[in-house]
Amino acid sequence: MKSNSDKNQKMLPWWVELLFVQIGLPDSWLSKYLKKRKETLSFIDQNKKYIAYCVIVIAGILYIYPIVKYTSSSSSCIEKTTKYLKSIQVNKSQNELDINSLAVGYCHGGSLPE
């Protein structure tokens, strides 16, 4: 049968049991960790709106970045291919729109005319 003092004691979390009881890390680390955790939770509680806005802005940037990178890369490829096609003058009768169309086709997986 358990005594009253055993019933009133809380069980230690598994990580405290493992790190500080079994492995033997210094107790001062646990007290510093618990103090910082309390300060962090208090900070988060006081600044919920600001943190939420920052998370939304960062998520938006992370969402848009691959699109911007792909568009930039595609634009660069089209520009370089257009310059190349103009320099070799594929067909002298082709106008600017035709050369640009060939460049877009090449940059999206097509081949250049010979």
Long-range contacts (C-beta under 8 A, 24 or more apart in sequence): 74-107, 74-108, 77-103, 77-106, 77-107, 78-103, 78-104, 78-107, 79-103, 81-106, 81-107, 81-112, 85-112
